[in-house]
């Protein structure tokens, strides 16, 4: 783990796992039933380190997604939604992990729902925190994937983006632009991430290969109980996205936290855990294929 800074959050719980096609950096904390934690695009497992202390009684498994953080991607064509879900499922099988719940932030929420579809022994619950479950609108929806693909295909793009984004003040402005105010330690962690060209390459590759629409079309067929948490100040994924997705899911529930932004799990880990733990507790039994009546929590 020579690349991992000596003072990286929860470094003592880090391990490197070689499971084809990737070399994974994973943090494993606690004991009990398995809960898988999936970060969003451009982040790493570190984004859960404050939340973890509020989720006792579980073995918390937080991998860096392929190409991001300190996970080395074994192939740059394995960074899309379906491919990441497949490779994370293979990692769980290889390690003997059987997550009873999957918690996903932002893009990690979409990956969590896809994993619930394909895992041989699927989770009993999925929790999305400001889950990225809506397409880009209008011109941005046409331009953004094309721009990301163009940048990802350039051998110099990641280095250029790294130079442009790795200024600490720039990182702080970006985080504030998402509606979140996190402490200096959190800002420092993101600054370190975006200063790494490999991390930027992985993030650009994920953006270029992201195909969300098929999953959105299948939401009414995904039977797993799902709690989608929205934050009122989120400027990256407005809370209405989570509300609408919860209504499409047969067992979808919605909860809202006022006064926080896209990184609500870093800003208010206790409040987020207060929503997560009862939902996991209420859904410990195996999932039936027959959908229940939807409930909405406000």
N, C-alpha and C positions, 0 to 999 in steps of 0.2 A: 504493500500500500504506500509506495514511495511518493505517489502523487498527492495523497491525501494529507492536507495540512495537519500538523501535530495538535492544533487547537480546534480542529473541525468539530462542530457539535456532535456529541455522542460518539466520538471516534472510537472509544473503547468497546463499542458494540458493533463496530464495522467488521465485515468479512468480505473476502473476494471469492466468488463462486464461478467456476468455469462450467457453463452449461450452454452448449451450442445453440445458436451461433455466437453468443456474446460472452464477455467476461464481466460479470455483474458485480457491482458494489451494492451490498445489502447491509442494513442495520437491523438487528434483531434484539428486542428489548422485552423483558418480562417473561412470565410463565402463565400458562393457561390455554384456553382455546385460541386457535390462530385467528388473527385479524390482519388482513393485508392492507397496507396504506400506499396509495398511488398518487404521486405528485403531478402537477400540471406542467405544461410546456414551458421550458426555460428555467425550471426550478430543479430541485433534487430532493432526496429523502430528508435533508436537513429541515425542510419546511414543516415537518411534523414533530420536531424535537420538543417543542413546548407542549403540544397536545398530548404526547405520549405519557407524560407524567400524570395526566388526568384520566387515563384509561387503564386503571389497575385490573388485575385478574385475567389478563390476556397476554399471549405471546404476540407482540406487535412486530410485523415484518414489513420493512420499508425499503424497497429497492430503488436505486436510481434507474430511470427509464433508459433504454438503449441509446447510446450516443450522448447522453446528458449526465451532468454531475460527474461521477467517476466510474461509470459503466462504459466499457469500451465496446462499441458496436462491432459485431462480427461481419456485418454487411450493411451497406448504406441503403439497400433496397428493402430492409426489414424495419422501417421506421414509421409505417402507416398504422392506422388504428387496428385493423384486423391482424396485421403481422405482430404488433406489440402484444396484443391479447393472446395470440397463439404462443409466442415465446415466453410470456409470463406464465401461462398455463403449463408449458413444458418445464419451466423452472420449478414451479410448485410441485409437480409430479416428481421431478428429479430429487428434490429435497425432502419429500414426504410431508410437505405442508398441505393442510386441508382447511383453508380459510372458511370459518363459519360466517364471516362478514368481510366485505371489501369496502373500504372507505377511499373515495377518490376526490381529489380537488381539481376543479376546472377540467382540463382534458382527461385527467385521471378518472373523473366520473364517467365519461363515455367509455373508457377502457374497462372500467369495472362492470358496466352493464354488458359489454360484449363478452367479457369473461364469464359472466353469469349464464350466457347463452351456450357457451362451448365447453365449460369444465365438466368432466365426467361426474364429479361430486361437487356440484355448484354451491355457492354460498347460500346461507339462509337469509341474508339481508345485504342490501347495497345501500350505502350512504353517499350521496353526492354533495360536496361543499362547493357552492357556486359552480355547479357542473356545467361544462361547455356543451350544451345540448341544443344549440340553435345555430342555423346557418348564418353566414354573413349576408347582410341585406344589400340589394341594389348593386351599384357599380363595384363596391368593395368585394362583394361576393364573386364577381367575375375576375377582378384584378388580383386580389390577394393570393389565391393559389398559384396563379401564373407568375406573379412576382417572386413568390417563394421558390417555385421550381427554377426560375431563371437564376436566382441567386445561389441556390443549392448546386446548380450545375457548373458554376464558375469556380475554378480552383483558388481564386483570390477573394471571393465574396466573404467567407467567414473571417478572414484576417482583417478585411476592411471593416466589417460590422463590429468585430472585437475592438478595433481602435476607436470607432465612433461611439461605442456604448460603454466602454470600460472606465470612463471618468466617473468618479464616485458621485459627484453632484448630479450627473446625468442619470445614474442608477436611482438616486433618491427621488428625482423628479418623475421617473418612470413609475416607481412604486406609488408615489402620491397620486399620479394620474390614474391609478387603478382604484383610487378611493381609500387607500390603506395608509396608516401611519404605524410603522413598526420601529422597534428600538434600533440603536446603532449597531448592535451585534448582528441583527437580522440584515440590515443594509450592507454590512461588511461581507456577510456570506454571499449575498447576491452579487456584490461587486467582484468577489473572487471568482464566482462562476462565470460571469460574462467576460472576464479577463482571459478566459481559457478558450483558445480557438477551437479545440475539439468539442467543447460544449456548445459553442455557437453553430458549428457544423451539424451536430446532432439535432439541435433545435430547428435549424433551417430545413434539414431533411424531413423532420416530423411534419412541419408546416406544409412542405411541398407535397407530401404523400397523404395528407389528412383527407379522408373521404367519410363524412359524417352522415350524409343523406340516407344511405341504406339502413343504418342503425335507427335513425329517426322514424323511418317508415315502419320498422318492426317494433317500435315501443309498445303498441297494443298487444303484442304477442309475448312480451317478456313478463313472466309470471312472478319473478322474485319480488318480495317486499322491498320497496325502495323509498327511502326518505331523502328528499331533496331540500337542502338548506340554502336559502337565499339571503344575501346581505343587502340592506337598503342602499348603501353608498357604493356598491360595486359598479364601477364604470366600465369594466371589461366584459362581464356577463351580468346584465341587469337581472334582478330577481324575478321578473316576469318570465324569463326563460325557464327557470326552475319550476315556477308555478304551472306553466303550460305543459311542460314535460311530465310533471307529476299527474296531471289530469289525463294524459295519454297512457300512462302505465296502469295496468289493471290493479296493482296493489301500491300505487303511488301515494305518498303523503308529502305534504309541503310544510316547512317551518321557516320562519323568517326572523332574522336578528337585525335589530335597528341600530344604526349608528356606526356600522363597520363596512369595510370595503372588500375587495376581491380576496385579500389574504386574511380573512376573518379568523381562520384557525391559528394564525400567528398572533393576531391582535387580541383575540378573546378566546384562548383555548379552553378555559373553564366553561364558558357559556356554550361553546360548541360541544364539549364532552357531555354537558347536561342534556343535550338533545340526542347524542349518539348512544350513550349507554342504555337508556330505557328502551330504545328501539331495538338494539341488539338483544337485550334481555327478553323482549316480547316476541322475538322471532328466532328462538333457539331451535324450534322443531324444523324438520325437513320441509321443503317447499312443496305444496300441493300443486298439481297442474291446473286445478280449477281456481280461477281468480275470485278473490273476495271483493266485496263492495269497497270502493275507494273511500278514503278518509282524507280530510284536509285539516292540517293543524296550523293555526296562525298565532 
